[in-house]
Amino acid sequence: MREEDVPAVVELQEPAAVAGLSDVFPQDRHPFPREVIGARWWEELADPAIECFVIEAAGRVAGFAAVRGTEVLHFGTALDTWGSGLATAAHDELVELLRARGIVRPTLHVYAANARGRRFWEKHGWRPTGDVERGSFPPYAELLAYELAT
């Protein structure tokens, strides 16, 4: 990801987050924090410990991912690509990159109420570790830790 990709990433992230996380963030009480998310991407791009990626399809930015060490921090695709196989292809490429670096048990966090996200990760071999945290955005929803089984 480059600095100039941030607006496109936020633009595609918002409708997908609203559609996929409405059980976690009801939009009438917790609307998508566009400016905060954009600022976070800028900060993460500047952080040498975090790698940010765009997923490209059909000549456009169609998704994103971010990794810090062994942890997948962010991963998503544009709403209009859901069900197309793009997320699976991007997932597989990301896992291949992590494994090439010697990371055999990557981790991530998924909102407990994000049934669609949990199904995606579990379908791809990720399993809950039993660890639970709270998200950093109101309503500070429960996050489940996952790791990729070897």
BAVEXSE-938102 format. One record per residue: residue in three letters; x, y, z of N, C-alpha, C, O in turn. Coordinates in steps of 0.001 Angstrom, whole numbers, padded with zeros to 6 digits, always signed. Layout:
# BAVEXSE-938102
ALAXYZXYZXYZXYZ;...
//
This chain:
# BAVEXSE-938102
MET+000842-001169+000000+000000+000000+000000+000889+001234+000000+001934+001276+000650;ARG+000448+002223-000738+001132+003507-000780+000212+004567-000193-000993+004351-000066;GLU+000776+005698+000162-000030+006775+000746-001214+007141-000138-002311+007400+000358;GLU-000990+007162-001437-002075+007559-002345-003189+006517-002441-004245+006800-003007;ASP-002970+005311-001894-004012+004272-001894-005004+004428-000742-006095+003860-000788;VAL-004639+005188+000287-005473+005268+001490-006905+005714+001191-007831+005069+001680;PRO-007144+006779+000417-008538+007159+000148-009347+006040-000516-010508+005833-000166;ALA-008760+005330-001452-009475+004224-002105-009742+003089-001129-010802+002465-001176;VAL-008791+002820-000249-008981+001759+000740-010121+002120+001690-010984+001286+001962;VAL-010134+003341+002191-011206+003764+003102-012548+003744+002372-013564+003343+002939;GLU-012545+004173+001132-013775+004206+000328-014378+002816+000168-015599+002672+000230;LEU-013554+001789-000036-014088+000439-000179-014308-000229+001173-015148-001121+001296;GLN-013567+000194+002175-013692-000405+003499-015027-000043+004156-015625-000876+004837;GLU-015492+001178+003959-016706+001613+004643-017928+000758+004308-018534+000218+005233;PRO-018329+000601+003042-019539-000194+002786-019393-001661+003202-020362-002284+003635;ALA-018195-002203+003072-017982-003594+003487-018076-003723+005007-018646-004688+005514;ALA-017521-002758+005730-017598-002793+007190-019035-002612+007663-019476-003294+008588;VAL-019762-001700+007036-021157-001488+007412-021962-002765+007164-022753-003173+008014;ALA-021766-003394+006010-022504-004617+005693-022080-005786+006571-022927-006546+007040;GLY-020793-005937+006795-020299-007104+007517-020296-006981+009018-020288-007991+009721;LEU-020300-005764+009524-020164-005576+010971-021344-004853+011612-021209-004297+012701;SER-022495-004856+010949-023645-004129+011504-024130-004730+012819-024747-004029+013621;ASP-023865-006012+013055-024229-006605+014345-023271-006140+015448-023624-006151+016628;VAL-022087-005742+015067-021096-005260+016025-021226-003752+016216-021190-003258+017343;PHE-021377-003031+015121-021446-001575+015125-022756-001109+014485-022756-000731+013313;PRO-023871-001126+015221-025125-000607+014654-024906+000838+014192-024474+001688+014970;GLN-025206+001099+012934-024866+002392+012351-025619+003567+012967-025154+004703+012880;ASP-026766+003320+013585-027477+004426+014223-026775+004901+015494-026960+006043+015912;ARG-025975+004035+016108-025247+004402+017333-023743+004504+017135-023075+005281+017818;HIS-023208+003721+016204-021760+003674+015996-021454+003703+014494-021049+002688+013926;PRO-021645+004863+013848-021386+004942+012409-019910+004721+012089-019035+004934+012928;PHE-019662+004297+010881-018294+004041+010438-017458+005308+010628-017812+006365+010107;PRO-016353+005210+011371-015522+006389+011672-014499+006661+010565-013304+006413+010729;ARG-014982+007166+009460-014166+007343+008256-012851+008072+008527-011796+007609+008091;GLU-012890+009195+009232-011659+009960+009471-010689+009192+010369-009479+009204+010141;VAL-011222+008534+011375-010374+007773+012300-009710+006614+011575-008525+006351+011778;ILE-010462+005922+010734-009907+004791+009978-008850+005289+008992-007794+004672+008854;GLY-009125+006387+008313-008125+006947+007406-006848+007322+008141-005749+007027+007673;ALA-006991+007973+009295-005818+008353+010084-005052+007121+010557-003822+007124+010595;ARG-005781+006073+010916-005104+004850+011351-004280+004261+010213-003149+003825+010431;TRP-004834+004241+008996-004056+003740+007856-002792+004576+007652-001726+004019+007389;TRP-002892+005904+007770-001718+006756+007611-000667+006412+008665+000520+006305+008356;GLU-001111+006241+009915-000189+005889+010999+000458+004527+010755+001659+004354+010960;GLU-000340+003579+010321+000203+002242+010109+001166+002207+008930+002152+001471+008963;LEU+000900+002986+007898+001844+003076+006783+003187+003641+007239+004237+003254+006726;ALA+003146+004549+008196+004379+005171+008696+005102+004303+009723+006257+004576+010051;ASP+004453+003276+010228+005035+002412+011257+005878+001323+010595+005332+000493+009868;PRO+007190+001303+010824+008029+000307+010162+007744-001130+010606+008180-002072+009944;ALA+007029-001312+011702+006701-002657+012168+005445-003218+011504+005125-004395+011674;ILE+004732-002379+010749+003484-002800+010114+003636-002735+008604+004119-001745+008055;GLU+003217-003807+007944+003181-003841+006478+001736-003752+006030+000896-004544+006458;CYS+001448-002797+005174+000100-002606+004647+000099-002960+003166+001018-002606+002426;PHE-000941-003661+002750-001048-004137+001379-002392-003736+000780-003386-003610+001495;VAL-002413-003538-000523-003680-003438-001238-003855-004709-002045-002889-005336-002480;ILE-005096-005065-002231-005476-006184-003086-006027-005546-004352-006970-004757-004299;GLU-005440-005886-005477-005884-005297-006728-006636-006322-007557-006281-007500-007595;ALA-007679-005852-008217-008462-006695-009114-009082-005791-010175-009552-004694-009875;ALA-009076-006252-011386-009669-005510-012492-009154-004073-012553-009908-003147-012852;GLY-007861-003894-012265-007237-002588-012383-007591-001587-011304-007381-000388-011483;ARG-008122-002054-010188-008493-001132-009107-008130-001725-007754-007892-002926-007628;VAL-008092-000871-006757-007922-001327-005384-009231-002001-004993-010294-001380-005017;ALA-009143-003288-004631-010340-004066-004316-010283-004676-002919-011185-005418-002531;GLY-009236-004373-002164-009131-004904-000813-007867-004420-000146-007101-003634-000703;PHE-007671-004913+001068-006537-004462+001868-006154-005532+002869-006943-006420+003192;ALA-004938-005429+003349-004458-006275+004440-003347-005510+005147-002688-004653+004558;ALA-003154-005836+006414-002040-005271+007175-001559-006344+008137-002352-007088+008716;VAL-000239-006407+008294+000396-007425+009125+001433-006757+010017+002173-005872+009589;ARG+001467-007205+011271+002530-006794+012197+003100-008072+012805+002440-008732+013607;GLY+004312-008413+012427+004930-009637+012932+004136-010859+012514+003995-011141+011324;THR+003624-011577+013485+002851-012790+013187+001354-012524+013092+000580-013437+012802;GLU+000937-011279+013335-000496-010976+013420-001026-010283+012172-000448-009309+011690;VAL-002135-010803+011660-002893-010128+010611-003764-009096+011328-004677-009453+012073;LEU-003476-007829+011098-004205-006750+011770-005516-006413+011073-006536-006190+011725;HIS-005482-006375+009741-006656-005984+008944-006676-006832+007681-005635-007186+007128;PHE-007882-007144+007244-008049-007892+006004-009480-007678+005539-010419-007859+006313;GLY-009651-007297+004291-010997-007142+003759-010977-006887+002271-009961-006504+001691;THR-012132-007112+001671-012282-006846+000242-013532-006002+000023-014408-005924+000884;ALA-013593-005379-001139-014736-004537-001496-016018-005362-001481-016019-006537-001849;LEU-017083-004747-001060-018375-005413-000955-018783-006071-002267-019331-007173-002265;ASP-018519-005401-003390-018936-005972-004677-018089-007169-005120-018376-007779-006150;THR-017053-007507-004356-016244-008692-004681-016604-009889-003801-016106-010993-004023;TRP-017459-009679-002812-017808-010778-001907-018403-011933-002705-019267-011733-003558;GLY-017939-013121-002421-018409-014319-003106-017700-014600-004422-018005-015591-005086;SER-016758-013744-004812-016077-013903-006101-014837-014785-006024-014303-015195-007055;GLY-014376-015078-004819-013135-015821-004642-011925-014925-004434-010833-015420-004155;LEU-012101-013615-004565-010983-012694-004392-010410-012777-002979-009192-012813-002805;ALA-011275-012806-001980-010789-012862-000595-010001-014137-000342-008974-014104+000335;THR-010464-015254-000872-009735-016516-000692-008371-016441-001363-007371-016862-000781;ALA-008321-015913-002571-007039-015793-003274-006093-014872-002502-004907-015174-002365;ALA-006611-013754-001998-005774-012824-001233-005332-013457+000084-004184-013292+000497;HIS-006223-014170+000734-005880-014891+001963-004734-015848+001707-003743-015850+002438;ASP-004867-016657+000675-003847-017663+000375-002499-017026+000079-001460-017536+000498;GLU-002515-015913-000641-001270-015204-000942-000644-014629+000328+000575-014667+000498;LEU-001479-014099+001216-000980-013545+002470-000384-014640+003351+000684-014454+003936;VAL-001059-015767+003448-000546-016891+004241+000763-017399+003648+001695-017721+004385;GLU+000838-017471+002343+002075-017901+001686+003222-016955+002020+004339-017400+002286;LEU+002951-015657+002008+003961-014663+002370+004430-014870+003808+005631-014851+004076;LEU+003495-015068+004732+003849-015277+006141+004657-016559+006321+005646-016581+007053;ARG+004238-017602+005663+004959-018872+005790+006359-018780+005187+007294-019390+005705;ALA+006509-018037+004116+007834-017849+003511+008771-017131+004478+009992-017253+004373;ARG+008203-016390+005408+008991-015694+006430+009223-016557+007666+009812-016105+008648;GLY+008754-017802+007608+008954-018704+008730+007873-018631+009793+008017-019228+010860;ILE+006807-017922+009525+005709-017817+010490+004780-019002+010266+004103-019084+009242;VAL+004751-019912+011223+003945-021124+011059+002594-021033+011750+001679-021779+011402;ARG+002445-020143+012716+001169-019977+013417+000772-018498+013457+000825-017870+014515;PRO+000377-017945+012313-000069-016551+012329-001336-016413+013168-002078-017373+013373;THR-001560-015197+013646-002709-014910+014494-003521-013746+013935-003064-013010+013061;LEU-004719-013601+014454-005579-012467+014126-006688-012404+015167-006818-013294+016007;HIS-007480-011352+015101-008639-011194+015978-009872-010945+015121-009810-010251+014107;VAL-010994-011523+015547-012270-011377+014849-013328-011017+015892-013350-011591+016981;TYR-014191-010079+015562-015282-009763+016481-016154-011001+016671-016517-011676+015708;ALA-016480-011281+017919-017292-012459+018241-018625-012427+017496-019112-013474+017068;ALA-019215-011260+017336-020506-011140+016661-020396-011079+015138-021412-010936+014457;ASN-019199-011182+014598-018998-011141+013141-019065-012566+012590-018037-013175+012291;ALA-020271-013081+012462-020461-014469+012035-019870-014720+010644-019240-015753+010420;ARG-020065-013803+009726-019539-013985+008374-018009-014048+008389-017410-014911+007747;GLY-017387-013133+009122-015929-013130+009212-015400-014385+009869-014413-014962+009413;ARG-016046-014807+010930-015605-016023+011613-015719-017239+010694-014830-018091+010680;ARG-016810-017324+009927-016956-018441+008972-015830-018422+007936-015272-019466+007599;PHE-015501-017230+007436-014427-017120+006446-013126-017667+007005-012501-018532+006390;TRP-012711-017172+008165-011432-017590+008735-011437-019083+009075-010460-019784+008810;GLU-012519-019561+009652-012588-020979+010017-012573-021873+008785-011977-022950+008809;LYS-013220-021441+007712-013203-022195+006457-011771-022339+005921-011450-023313+005240;HIS-010931-021371+006235-009547-021370+005753-008555-021920+006776-007348-021717+006647;GLY-009068-022618+007793-008194-023330+008717-007820-022602+009988-007042-023128+010784;TRP-008349-021407+010206-008063-020657+011424-008960-021166+012539-010120-021505+012304;ARG-008424-021218+013749-009166-021729+014901-009049-020759+016080-007997-020155+016289;PRO-010145-020611+016855-010082-019754+018045-009101-020320+019059-009009-021534+019245;THR-008371-019427+019709-007403-019855+020727-008014-019878+022118-007447-020472+023035;GLY-009157-019241+022283-009768-019103+023601-009478-017758+024244-010117-017396+025231;ASP-008521-017010+023697-008206-015680+024225-009242-014677+023727-009683-014744+022580;VAL-009622-013751+024597-010634-012749+024280-010101-011379+024678-009482-011219+025730;GLU-010351-010393+023819-009994-009004+024090-011203-008129+023797-012265-008632+023434;ARG-011045-006841+023952-012079-005874+023598-011564-004993+022476-010389-004629+022457;GLY-012436-004650+021546-012073-003780+020446-011742-002378+020922-012067-002002+022048;SER-011098-001610+020062-010660-000264+020423-011674+000814+020066-011461+001984+020384;PHE-012783+000443+019405-013822+001395+019031-015101+001092+019819-015426-000074+020042;PRO-015835+002146+020247-017124+001896+020890-017995+001049+019955-018037+001321+018755;PRO-018664+000067+020456-018977-000268+021841-017967-001221+022498-018311-001938+023437;TYR-016744-001228+022011-015676-002050+022591-016088-003530+022639-016016-004189+023676;ALA-016515-004008+021493-017044-005366+021357-015964-006419+021570-014768-006155+021441;GLU-016421-007598+021895-015542-008729+022169-014831-009188+020891-015457-009394+019851;LEU-013527-009339+020998-012692-009847+019909-012143-011210+020301-011627-011385+021405;LEU-012254-012161+019404-011727-013503+019639-010400-013657+018925-010269-013270+017764;ALA-009421-014216+019603-008127-014486+018995-008230-015796+018203-008846-016765+018646;TYR-007614-015792+017034-007556-016962+016163-006095-017217+015799-005274-016299+015805;GLU-005786-018457+015485-004489-018786+014910-004731-019771+013777-005716-020509+013761;LEU-003806-019759+012837-003901-020674+011710-003280-021995+012110-002106-022056+012476;ALA-004061-023038+012041-003552-024374+012355-002546-024785+011296-002677-024444+010121;THR-001529-025532+011743-000505-025967+010770-000951-027201+010029-000222-027706+009176;
//
